[in-house]
Amino acid sequence: MQITRRIATPSDAPPLAELRAEAMRPSLEALGRYDPLRVRRRFLDSFDPAETVVLL
């Protein structure tokens, strides 16, 4: 398998927010703190495409 990387673009924000929310879900549920809207909003509020690398 070959992995490539690229700098994120603004259009990457929604799918990355979804990926992060699903990855964090078990941990946040265990703490009783999973709020699907909040976890996505926190990511989107701090998302900076220039500081994000997407692995393909």
C-alpha positions in Angstrom: 0.0 0.0 0.0 1.3 3.4 -0.9 0.5 6.4 1.3 0.5 9.9 -0.1 0.1 13.1 1.7 -1.1 16.6 0.9 -2.0 19.8 2.6 -5.7 20.0 3.5 -8.1 22.3 1.8 -11.2 24.0 3.3 -13.4 21.4 1.6 -11.6 18.7 3.8 -13.1 20.2 7.0 -16.5 18.3 7.0 -15.1 14.8 6.4 -12.2 15.3 8.8 -14.6 16.6 11.4 -16.7 13.4 10.9 -13.6 11.2 11.1 -12.5 12.8 14.3 -15.9 12.6 15.9 -16.1 8.9 15.2 -12.6 8.2 16.4 -13.2 10.1 19.7 -16.7 8.7 20.2 -15.8 5.7 22.4 -13.6 7.7 24.7 -16.1 10.5 25.0 -19.0 8.1 25.6 -17.0 6.4 28.3 -16.7 9.8 30.0 -20.3 10.6 29.5 -19.4 13.6 27.4 -20.2 12.6 23.8 -22.2 15.3 22.0 -22.1 14.8 18.3 -22.7 18.4 17.4 -20.2 19.8 19.9 -17.4 17.4 19.0 -17.7 18.4 15.3 -18.1 22.1 16.1 -14.9 22.1 18.2 -12.9 20.6 15.4 -14.4 23.0 12.8 -13.8 26.1 14.9 -10.1 25.4 15.2 -9.5 23.7 11.7 -6.6 25.4 9.8 -6.1 23.8 6.4 -2.5 25.1 6.2 -1.7 23.2 9.5 -3.3 20.0 8.5 -1.9 17.1 6.4 -4.3 14.6 4.8 -3.0 11.1 4.3 -4.3 9.1 1.4 
